[in-house]
Amino acid sequence: MITKDQIVRWLEKTAAVLQANRTYLTDLDSAIGDADHGTNMDRGFKKVMEKLPTVSDKDVGNILKTTGMTLISSVGGASGPLYGTFFMRSGMAMAAKEELSDEDLFNLLQAGVEGILQRGRPNLEDKTMYDAWAPALEAMQGAMAAGKGTVEVLETAVAAAEQGMKNTIPLQARKGRASYLGERSIGHQDPGATSSYLMLNALLETVKE
């Protein structure tokens, strides 16, 4: 089971990882976007860290929903509404839960990704964060069906997300600012897929602790 404390630690670890990778994400975004993805994500999660102590004793759904609302109100660009919706939807799916089974964890991530789909309407290979999330969910489902434990399930998901992130490099962007570049967007890794991978890897690291 994954505890409420682990969910809080996941968010804390995500904030630390995004801060550490702020320049890296911004460099990726400067090639095909507004050059602000790293800065925006770091700022958003710093705000989440300010809010977190006020809700860390609440249920998992409440913690995630507060995270989502904070990101929507504090992050500019496309990533704020997308990640904000991700956490809002995952929080709604986990309402009143104090701990999570592997199935709950899958449902949390799936609900979040459905929020991204409804908000951004990406397709696979549009060169977006969805290119990391879609294979991660599929891999996770397969690992759960094979009876793997939580750590193995997440390791499988993270490996698939990493491959999905790398697979964005040869793609031509079909969404967002990057799509304006046409063929010039080819050869660059998508920053949103990269931050999604970092976030999922932070979850794996938290569960392994």
C-alpha positions in Angstrom: 0.0 0.0 0.0 1.1 3.6 -0.7 0.5 5.9 2.3 -0.6 9.4 2.4 2.8 10.4 3.7 4.4 8.9 0.6 2.1 11.0 -1.6 3.3 14.1 0.2 6.9 13.0 -0.1 6.4 12.4 -3.9 5.2 16.0 -4.3 8.2 17.2 -2.3 10.6 15.1 -4.3 9.0 16.3 -7.6 9.5 19.9 -6.4 13.2 19.2 -5.7 13.7 17.4 -9.0 12.0 20.1 -11.0 14.2 22.7 -9.2 17.3 20.7 -10.0 16.3 20.4 -13.7 15.0 23.9 -14.1 17.7 25.0 -16.5 17.6 21.7 -18.4 13.9 21.9 -19.0 14.1 25.5 -20.0 16.9 24.7 -22.4 14.7 22.0 -24.0 11.9 24.5 -24.2 14.0 27.3 -25.7 14.6 25.1 -28.7 10.9 24.6 -29.6 8.8 26.7 -27.2 8.8 29.8 -25.0 11.9 29.0 -23.0 10.0 29.0 -19.7 9.0 25.4 -19.0 11.6 24.8 -16.3 11.0 28.2 -14.7 7.3 27.7 -14.7 7.3 24.2 -13.3 9.8 25.2 -10.6 7.7 28.2 -9.6 4.5 26.2 -9.6 5.9 23.5 -7.3 7.5 26.0 -5.0 3.9 27.3 -4.5 2.7 23.7 -3.9 5.4 23.4 -1.2 4.0 26.5 0.5 0.5 25.1 0.4 1.3 21.5 1.3 1.7 21.9 5.1 -1.9 23.2 5.3 -3.3 20.0 3.7 -0.8 17.2 4.5 -3.0 15.8 7.3 -6.0 15.6 4.8 -6.9 12.6 2.6 -5.0 11.8 -0.6 -7.7 13.3 -2.8 -7.6 16.6 -1.0 -3.8 16.8 -1.1 -3.8 16.2 -4.9 -6.7 18.5 -5.6 -4.9 21.3 -3.7 -1.8 20.6 -5.7 -3.8 21.0 -8.9 -5.5 24.2 -8.0 -2.2 25.7 -6.9 -0.5 24.8 -10.2 -3.4 26.2 -12.2 -3.2 29.5 -10.3 0.6 29.9 -10.3 2.0 28.4 -13.5 1.9 30.2 -16.9 2.0 28.7 -20.3 0.3 25.4 -21.3 2.0 23.4 -18.6 0.0 25.0 -15.7 -3.5 24.1 -16.9 -2.3 20.7 -18.1 -0.5 19.6 -14.9 -3.1 21.4 -12.8 -5.8 19.4 -14.5 -3.8 16.2 -14.0 -3.6 16.7 -10.3 -7.2 18.0 -10.0 -8.6 14.9 -11.8 -6.3 12.5 -9.9 -7.5 14.1 -6.6 -11.1 13.7 -7.6 -10.5 10.0 -8.3 -8.8 9.5 -4.9 -11.4 11.3 -2.8 -11.4 10.4 0.9 -8.6 7.8 0.4 -6.0 7.5 3.2 -3.8 4.9 1.5 -3.6 3.5 -2.1 -3.4 0.0 -3.5 -1.5 -0.5 -6.8 -4.9 -0.4 -8.6 -5.6 3.0 -6.9 -2.2 4.3 -8.0 -2.9 3.3 -11.6 -6.4 4.9 -11.4 -4.8 8.1 -9.9 -2.4 8.4 -12.9 -5.0 7.3 -15.4 -7.5 9.9 -14.2 -4.8 12.6 -14.4 -3.8 11.6 -17.9 -7.5 11.7 -18.9 -7.6 15.2 -17.6 -4.6 16.1 -19.9 -6.4 14.5 -22.8 -9.6 16.5 -22.3 -7.7 19.7 -21.7 -5.0 19.5 -24.4 -6.5 16.9 -26.8 -3.2 15.4 -27.8 -2.8 12.3 -29.9 0.2 9.9 -29.6 3.2 11.2 -31.5 2.0 14.9 -31.4 5.3 15.5 -29.5 3.7 16.3 -26.1 3.8 15.0 -22.5 1.2 12.4 -23.6 3.9 10.6 -25.4 5.5 9.8 -22.1 2.3 9.1 -20.2 0.5 6.8 -22.6 3.2 4.1 -22.8 3.8 4.4 -19.0 0.1 3.6 -18.3 0.1 0.7 -20.8 3.3 -0.7 -19.2 1.9 -0.3 -15.7 -1.3 -2.1 -16.6 0.7 -5.0 -18.1 3.0 -5.3 -15.1 0.0 -5.3 -12.7 -1.7 -8.0 -14.8 1.4 -10.1 -14.6 1.2 -9.8 -10.8 4.3 -7.6 -10.2 4.8 -5.7 -7.0 4.5 -1.9 -6.6 8.1 -1.1 -7.2 8.3 -3.4 -10.3 5.1 -1.9 -11.7 6.5 1.6 -11.3 9.9 0.6 -12.7 8.2 -0.7 -15.8 6.1 2.5 -16.1 9.2 4.8 -15.7 11.2 2.8 -18.3 8.3 3.2 -20.7 7.9 6.9 -20.0 11.7 7.4 -20.5 11.5 5.6 -23.9 8.4 7.6 -24.8 10.2 10.9 -23.9 13.2 9.9 -26.1 10.8 8.9 -28.9 9.6 12.6 -29.1 13.1 13.7 -30.5 12.5 12.6 -34.1 8.8 13.7 -34.1 7.4 16.9 -35.7 5.4 18.8 -33.2 1.6 19.0 -33.9 0.5 20.8 -30.7 1.3 24.1 -28.9 4.0 26.6 -29.7 6.3 23.9 -31.0 3.9 23.2 -33.9 4.5 26.6 -35.3 8.1 25.5 -36.1 7.0 22.7 -38.4 9.9 20.6 -39.5 12.3 22.7 -37.3 10.8 21.0 -34.2 12.3 17.7 -35.4 15.4 16.6 -33.5 14.4 18.2 -30.1 13.1 16.3 -27.0 9.8 17.5 -25.8 10.0 19.4 -22.5 6.6 18.4 -21.3 7.3 14.7 -21.9 10.6 15.3 -20.0 9.0 16.8 -16.9 6.4 14.0 -17.0 9.1 11.4 -16.9 10.9 13.3 -14.0 7.6 13.4 -12.1 6.9 9.7 -12.6 10.5 8.8 -11.7 10.2 10.8 -8.5 7.2 8.6 -7.6 9.2 5.5 -8.1 12.1 6.8 -6.0 9.6 7.7 -3.2 8.1 4.3 -3.1 11.6 2.7 -3.1 12.7 4.6 0.0 
